[in-house]
């Protein structure tokens, strides 16, 4: 899975709105991840999608972006 960004007006700022805007099916989107606000004031959000879908919906040089796991470094202190 990879991350893509999408610009949405406030009335469409839902996962379903992002899927419509990007032309994605439910099978291509991580619905559990949902729609993540990056800069809601500017209407910018992130969606987690399959790698194939990510390359299809983003122009070259503008994504998709990696989604590496985030884990603590070393033992808890």
Secondary structure, DSSP 8 states (H G I E B T S, - for coil): -EEEEEE--GGG-SHHHHHHHHT--GGGB-TTT-EEEEEGGGTEEEEEE-HHHHHHHS-TTS--B-------SSS--
